[in-house]
Amino acid sequence: MKKLTVKDLTAEEKLRLICSDGFWHTVDLGGKIPKVTVSDGPIGVRQAEHDENNVWKRDIPAIAYPAVQNLANSWSREGAREMGEALADDCIENGVDILLAPGVNIKRNPLNGRNFEYFSEDPYLAGTLAYEYISGLQNRGVGACLKHYYANNAEYNRFEQSSDVDERTLREIYLKPFEIACKAKPISAMCAYNRINGVYASENKKGFKILREEFGFDGAIYSDWEAVRDRTASAKAGLDIEFPFNQKNYEKLVADYKAGLLSDEELDSCAARVLNLAYRCEEMRKGRKVAKTKEERLAIARRLAEESIVLLKNDGVLPLKKGQAVSVCGECAAPGRCGLIAGGGSSMVQWADPFFNIPALLRDRIGSEVKYVPAFWTKGILSNGKKLYNAYLNAAESDVAVVCAGTGADIECEGSDRESMRLPVAQENMILETARANPNTVVVLFAGSALDMSAWKDSVAAIVWAGFCGVGGGEAVADILTGRVNPSGKLSESFPRKIEDSSSYNSYKDALVAHYEEGLNVGYRYYDRHDTDVAFPFGFGLSYSQFEYSDLKLVAENDGVQVRFSVKNLSETDGKEVCQIYVHPVASYVYRPVKELKGYEKVFVKAGKKNEVAIVLDKSAFAYYSVAEDGWKTEDGVYEILIGASSKDIRLCAKVKISQSKALLLTT
């Protein structure tokens, strides 16, 4: 097949090229150029099966990996890359060229219905994990799609509402994860539905210019599905492909071109990028093959679940012991459908593998009877009285009672935001009643975004955050409950005590506008600035090990500072610790957050041993975006380097003086 350029195409062909072919394909111009196949989604391939009339029948079952929120809770760069590699194998088996992932939008509001699809409230954590995820995909010959560009932080009226954000906040918070992820060279990006400062994301020429000219993005940009209102306006702004094909939009595009409203130069720019995407995908297909068996990919899914589960509370009841009498209640413990333990919308995967059964898995591990009654449903509808009685009776007669609660697709879903941060009342009541029957109650939560646990948190002995943990999640939960696996996940978002405490709660919002009044103070930045208590802070997670930090040393380098310190495992249990580095400007001529995450490392430390950690902070770790100078600026001055086990648990501190010519160490 001859490789074509835009000069080889007629105007009619170019106009057709910048609109898609149906839902999941680019146009091949009658076989003249390669066709590209795209597919959802971030945690598993979601391909549709159609009948002979091209009517949707079902989603084809696939491996369901942990949600992106879980991946972020692992704080594992290696895990993010492995997940990308495993997803690439799934794509290859299904003939998919581009996976519509990952999403790096910031978790501004705990109630965003799509938070389970996103990494974090912190742009550095989101961007660096997305970088690894994209690298894993594309190194195996499958393209990534960076989304949803940009300031897409709520589902409420997402097709029209404008995210009104000042320039500096956009640069430092909402654009930053895209900037970091672009270093992995994703071959495509997807615009969001919403407006940004009044302009639709699909027509935001300024945003596309930043993406291409500043972030180094050299791929094709396409719309989210049905995000284009005016195909001509979006093409003029630099949107290359509209998905899905829209006959009305296409006809207007042709008419506008004939009327001179779209120039040949503008049309050629979009068409050239679509051609380049088609040939890049063709090149990536060459020699690509499945590298891991399905069993190996399932093992990755399980390992990612293990790394991502967060132990939020433990009054000594965990790990469970051999021979203990244990009772379990809650439909999430043995789900009959994926919607109970996953978020809804385009990212939901129909499981190709059997659902887990936590009571049976616990029985195998502790070697004693585990009684199970579903007792309540995720939506909050209670079972009949006999089942409730049996659940309470089981709890009272057991050494430990486990309640599996959560949200699922009925509550957390693309297209709508959550109404409350709390669990349904029926679930809260079940937790409280179980705790009254047995003070050794463990709550395992299957949810995708922060929950308000104030009604029952102090009444239970332990809380385990399983998240939306995917196909290997049941085994991972059972292994952590019984101590076969030492929990090592930490929260990638703050859990406020209640929604009224959250950073965006008091910011103006109506049907058409969301005003980001909190500015830079998103998530832990807000709680630091206002000295607000939270239920569980950003970066928090318990372990069956205890870790001690020591020996902090700072070494000046030409482009920044090398941070060295030691982590010792004081326990008799091998474990992993997520070490976090925050930077605090001691004095600044512009407003700065109290501290910001600028480095992290997940470290495995054997029982009784000590490991040294070394992380380099370049000068970008000390920079802010100067609106006055339209660029990033590093102020000369003194900065504190804070080493923490969470954003609220700082273990070590040292100071460094930064100058334009060198880094000068002060005190340790």
N, C-alpha and C positions, 0 to 999 in steps of 0.2 A: 504494500500500500504506500503510495507516494505521500510524503509528508507535506501537507499544504500550509500555506500562510494566508493571511487575510487577503493578500493581493490575488490569490487564486479563487476567491469566493465572490459571488454576486452579492449585491446589497440584500436581496431577498434571502439568500442563504445565511448571511450574517445576522439578519434580524431574527431568523428562525433559530439560529445557533444560541442566541443569548436568552432563549426561553427553553425550558426543559421538555423532555419527552415523557409525558405522564407524571407519575409520582416519584419514581426512583431512578430515572435515567436522564442522561444528557442526550442531545440530538446527535445522530451519526450522519446526517445529510445523505440518507440512502446508501450508507456503507462507505462513504468517501473518507470518513474519519473514524477513529475508535469511539465506541460508546462507553460511557462511564456509569457504573452502577453504585449507588449509595444506599446506606441502610442505617436505621437506628440500631443500637444506641450504646450509651456509655458503659453498661454493665452486662451486655450480651447482645448478640445479633438478633434483631427483631425484623424478620422478613415475613412478608404477607404471602399467603397462598390465595390465588384467585380461581374462579371457575371459568368455564369456556367463554362466558360473556364478560370476563375481566371484573367480576364482582367479588369483593373480598369474602373469603370463607373463614380464614383463621390466621393467627400468627404461628409460624412454624416453631416448634419447641427448640430450645437451645440451652446451653450452659448459662446458668444465672450466677454471675459473680457478685461479690458484695457491692453495695451502693457506693457511689463516689464519696459520700459522707464517711462511710466506713474506711475507705481507702485513705482518706485524709486523717482519720483517727489513728491510723497505723504509724503516721509520720515516717513512712519507709520509702525512700527513693527507690531502693531495689524492688520493693513490692509494686510500686507504681509502674516501673518499667516491665516487670514480669507480667503484670495484668495486661499491659499494652501488647506484649508479645503473644500472650495466650489468646487475646481477642483477635489478633491478626490471623492466627491459625483458624479460628472459627470463621473469619471472613473469607479466607482462602477456600475453605471447604464449601462455602455457600456462594462463591463467585462474586463477592463484594469487593469493590475497589476502594471505596472510602467509607469509613465508619463515622457517623455523625456525632463526634465526641472528640475531646472532652469539653464540658462547660466549666468556665472559671469565674462565673459571676459571684460577687461578694455577698455573703449572708448578712445583709443589712438589718433585716427584720426577722425575728424567730418564727413569725407566722407565714412567711413565704411558702406557698404550697409546693414549691419545687426545690427547696433547700437540700433535700436528700440527694439531688443530682449535682450539687456543687461542693467544692472542697472546703471552703473556710470563710471566716470573717476577716482573715488576714491575707493581704495580697501576696506577700512573700511565700507563705506556705502554699497557697493556691497555685501560684505561678511555677514554683520549683517542682511540685509534684506533677503538674500538667506537663511540664517539660519532659519528665521521665516517661510519662504515659505516652506522649506523642512519639518520643524517640523509640520506644518499644514497638509501637505499631508500625512506624515507617521503616525501621530497620529490617522488618520482616516483609516489606513490600506492599503494605496496605496504608493508604493515605488517612490522615487525620483531618478533622474539621473542628477548628477552634471556635467556640460559641459561648454565649449569644452576645454578639458585639453591638452595644455595650450598655452599661447602667441599667441592666434588666434585673431588677431585684424584688419584683412582686408579680403575682399572677392576676391580681385584681385589675380588671379593665385593661389588660395588657396590650390590646390592639390600639388603644388610644391614649392612655395616660402618659403624661410627660414627666420624665425624671429631670427635675430642675436642680442642677448641681453646679457649683462654682468650679472654675478651671483647675485650681490647685487640688481640690478634692478629687476631681476626675483623674488627674494625673497620678496622684499618690496612692489612691485607694482603688478606684474602679477600672482604670486602664492599666494599672501596674501588672496585674497577673497576665493580661494579654501580652504586654511588653516582654515579660520574662519568658512566657511560653513560646513566643515567636522565635526565640533563639534556637528552638528545635526545628525550625523551618517547616511548619505544617503546610501541606499543599493546598489547603482550603480553609475558609472561614465562613461563618454564618452570621448574618445580621439578626438583631432582635426584632421584636414586634413594636416595642414602645417608642415613644418620642424621646429625644434628648434635648432638653432646653427648647422644646417646641417643635423640633424637626424630627420626622420619622427616622428611625435607625436605618431603614432601607434607602433613605434619600440624604443621609448625613455625609455630605462631601468632606467636611472637615475631619470627621472621624475616620473615613476611609483614607484620607491623605496621611493622617497620623500613623495609621496601621502600615501603610506602604512605605512612606518616605522616612519615618522615624523608627518604626519597629522592625523594618527590614522584611516585612511580609511580601513574598513574591508569588503567591498563589492566586487562586480565583476566589472571589467572594460571591456567595449566593444567599438568597433570602431564606429566612425561616418560612415554613409552609404557610402560604396565604398572607405573608407579611408585606407584599407589594401592593400599594394603592394606586400608584401611577408609574407604569413601566418606563415611560420616557424620562420622568424626573429621576428615577432610581438609576437608570443607565447613565444619565448625565452626571450623576454623583459618583459613579464608579462601581455600581452593583452589576456583576457580570452575568449571573444566571438567576432567573426567577423559577422557584419551585412552589407548587407543581405547575404544570402547563395550564394557563388560563386563556381560553380563546378570546374572551372579551378584551383582556389586557393586551394580547398579541395584536389584535386588529387595530386597537388604538395606537399601539407602538408603530405599526406600519403606516397608518395615516399621519401620525405626527412626523415621522421621518420624511414622508413625501411632502409635507407642508414646511419642511425646513426647521422643525423644532428640535431635531436631533441631528447633530453634524456628523459627517463621515468620520471625522477624527475621533469623536466620542464613541461612535459605533465600533470603529476599528479597534479601539483600545479594549473594549469589553470582549469583542470577538476573539482578539488575539490571546487574551488570557484564558478564554474557554478552550481554544485550540491547544494552548500550552498545557492545560490541565489534562486534556484527553491524551496527549502524547506522553506526558509524565506518567500517567497511570498505565499506559501501554508499556512503557519502559520498566516500570516497577513490577509488572506482571512477569517479566522475563526471569525465568529461573526460580521464581518464588515457589516454595513448597511448604507443606505443613511440617513444622519442626518438632512438635510435641504431640504425643498421643492424647486421646480424650482423657484417659486415666491421669496422665501427668497434668493436664489442665484442671481437672477436678481437684487434684492435690494442691495446685496453686490457689484455687478458689478457697479451699479449706484453710490453707496457711494464711492467706490474706484475712480471712475471718478471724483467725486466732490472734493475729497481730493487731486487729482493729478493735476488738472488744475491750471496753473500758470498765474497770472496777471502780465504781463511784463511792461505795461505802462498804465497810466490812468491820463489824464489831467482834470478829473472831469466829463467826459461824462457818466461814469458808477458809480452806477448802473442805468439802464434805469428806467424811471418813468412811472407811470400809465397814460395812455391816450396819450403818445407821438406817433407821426407818425414815423414809422420805415420802412426802406427798407432793403432788404437782397438780395445779389447776390452771385453767386458761387455754383458750383455743389456739393461741400461738405456739403452744408446746407441741402440738401435733396438727399442723395446719392442713386443711384439705384443698386450699387454693392459694396461689401465689399472692393474691391481693391482700392477704392477711399480714404478710411479712415483707411487703415491698411497696414502694410508692407507685402511684398511678400515672398514666399518660404514656407518652411515646417511648419512655425508657423501660417500661415494664416488659419483662421477659417471661414467656410461657415456659415453665420448667420442663426440660427433657428428661429429668431424673426424678426419682421418687422424693416426696417431701420427707423431712426429717421427723423423728419421733423422740423427743427429749426424754420422756419417762422411760422408754425402752433403752435408750442410750445410757441413762443414769443407772438403770438396773444392771446393765452389763459391767459398769465400772465399779460400783460399790458392792456388788454381789449380794444384795438384799432386795426385798420387795419395795417397789415404788408404786404407790397408789395414784391413780390419775382419774380426775373428773374434769371435763371441759369447764363446767360451771357458769361461764359467761362468754359472750361473743365480743369480738373486737369493737363492733359498733356500739356496744354498751347494752344490748338487749340481754337480760338475764335468762338463764335456763330455768326450768321448772323447779319448784320448791324442793323436791326430793333430791335433785342433783346438787343444789346449793347446800342442803343439809349434809349430804355425803361429803362434799368438799370441806366443810367446816369440821366435820367429824374426823375426816382423814388428817387434817391439819393438827387437831387437838391430840390425836393418837401418835403423831410422828415426832421424831427428834428434830427434824427440819422441814419446814413447809416452803415450797417454791411456787410463786405466782408469776405466770408468764403473761404479761400485759403489753399493750402497745396501740398503734394507730392503724397502719396499713393504708391501702389505696382509697379506702372510703373516707379517710380524713386528710391524708397528704397526697395531693394529686396535681398534676399539670392542669392549668386552666382555672384554678381557684385557690385562694389562700385559706389557711386554717382559721376557724372562728375563735379558737381558744388555745392557750398553751397547755391547758390541763387535759388529762385523760378524761374520757367519758365518765360521768358520775358513777355508773354501775361498776366500772373498773376500780375507781377510787374506793368505793364502798367494799368491794371484794377484798382489796388489799388490807383495808383497816380491819374488817371482820376476821380475816385470816390471821392478822397480827395479834388480835385479841385472843384468838384460840391458841396461838403459838407464837411466843415472842421471838423465836428463832425463824423468822420469816425472811426469805430471800425474794426480791423482786427482780425479774429479768425483763428488760424493756426492749421491745422490737419497734423502733420508731426511727424517723429520719431527720428529726430536728429537735431543738431544745424543748424540754417539757418542764412545766411548773409542777414540782413534786411536794410543795409546801404542805398539802393536806395530809400527807402520810409519810413523808421522808423520815421523820424522827421516830416513827412507830415501828419501823422494820430494822432488821439486823444487818442486811446487806442489800446493795443495789448493783446490778450488773447491766451495763448498757451494751446490748447486742446489736443495736441498730437494725438496718435491713441487710442481714449478713449473708444472704445467698445460699447456694446449694450446700456448701460445707458448713454452714453456720450452726446447725444443730449439734454436729460433732464437736465443733469448736466450743460452743457453750458448755456442753457436757464435760469436755476436757478441762475447761477453766473452773467449773464448779467443783470438780473432783481433784483438782491440783495436778493433773497430768500436764497441763500447760499453765505456765505462769503468766498472768495478764500483763500486757505491755502497751496497750492502747492508751492514748491521751486525747482529750477533747480538742477538736479543731475549731470549736466555737465556744463562747461563754454560755453558761446556763444561768440566766438571771433568775432571781427568786420568783418573780411574777412579770407578766408582760408590761406592766406599768413602769418597771425598772429599766426596760430595754432602751437602747440609745436612740432609736427613731420614734419612740412612742409619742412624744410630744411635738414631733415635727408636723408641719401642716400637710394635710392630704385631703383631696376631694375627688370627685369622679374623674377629673381631667388632669390634675396636677399632684405630684408628690414632691414636696420641697425638702431637699436634703439639708435641713437646718443644722443638723449635728456636725456637718462638715467632716473634718478628719477624724472626729471622735466616734468611730464605729467599733462596736464590740468592746474588747478589753481596753482600748484607748479611751472610751467613754467612762468605763467603770474606774479606771485609774484616775482620770481627770477629776471626777466628781466624788472620788473616794466612796463608791457605792459597793455594798456587800453583794455578792452573788451566791447562788446555791453551789455552783461548781465553776471555777475559773477556767479560762482558756489555757490549754496545755496541761490540764489536771488529769491524773489517773493514778490509781493505787496499784500496788504489786504485792506478791507474797514475799518479795525481797525488800530489804531496806538499803538505801544507797546513801553514801557520804561523798560530798564534793570537797576537793582540796587542791592545793598546789597551783593556784592560778598564776599564770605568767603571760605577759604580753610581749610580743617580739615585733619590733618595727620592720615593716617592709616598704619598698618603694611605692607600692600602690595601695598600702593599707596596713592592717595589723593582723598578725597571727595570734590567735587566742589559744592558749594551752592550759589544760587543767586535768585533774584526775578524778575518776569515779570509782569508789570502792563498794563492793557488795558485802554488807555487814552480816548477811544472813547465811543460812545453810542451804539456800535454794538458788540455783542459777537463774539469772533474770536479765531482762533488757530494760534500759532506762533511756527515755527521750530527754536529752540535754538541750536546753534552749538558751540562745544568746539574744539579749535585748540591748538596745543602745538608747541611752538617755542623755540628751544635750543638757549640760549643766547651765548654760546661759545661751540665749539666742536673740537675735534682733527680729526674728519673725516667730509666729506662734508655732510650737512644735508639740506633738503628743508627749506625754510623760515618758513613755518608752515604746519602742517598736521592735518586733521580732526581725532579726537580721541574719540568723544562722541557727542551725539545729543539727543534731546527730543522734541516731538511735544506736546505742552501744550495748553489746552483749557482754556481761560480766559474770564470770563463774563465781560460785559461792566462795566468799572469803578472799577474793582476788581484787586487784586494783588495775584499772586500765587508764591509759592517757588518751585524751581527746585533743585533737588539733583542728581548728577551724579558722579559715582566713576570711577576714572582713575587708573587702576593698573599699575605696573611698565612696562608692555609691551607697554604702551602708550608713553613711553620715550625711547624705545629701537630702535636700528638700527641693520641691519644684518652685522656682521663682517666677511668679506671674509677671513681675516687672521686667525680667530679662528673658522671658519665654524659653526657659531651659532649666536644667538641673544645676544646683549650686551647693557647694560644700563650704560651710562657714569655718574659718579658723576658730579654734576654741577648744575647750575641755569637754570631753564626753565620758560618761560612765559606761563601762562594759559590765553588764549584769548577767550572771549565769544562774539560770533558774530551772527548777523541776516543774514549774508552771509559771504563769504570768504573775501570780500572787505569792509564789514561794521562791524567792531569790536567795540562793545559797552563797554566791561569791560576788565580789565587786572589785573593780579596779578602774583607774582613770587613765585616759590617754589624751594627749594634746595633739590636735590635728592642725597641720598647716598646709598651705598650697604646695609646698616643696617636699615635705616629709612628715612622717608621723613621729612625734617625740613622746616617749613614755614618761609618765610622772610617778604615780604611786601604785602599789599593788596591795 
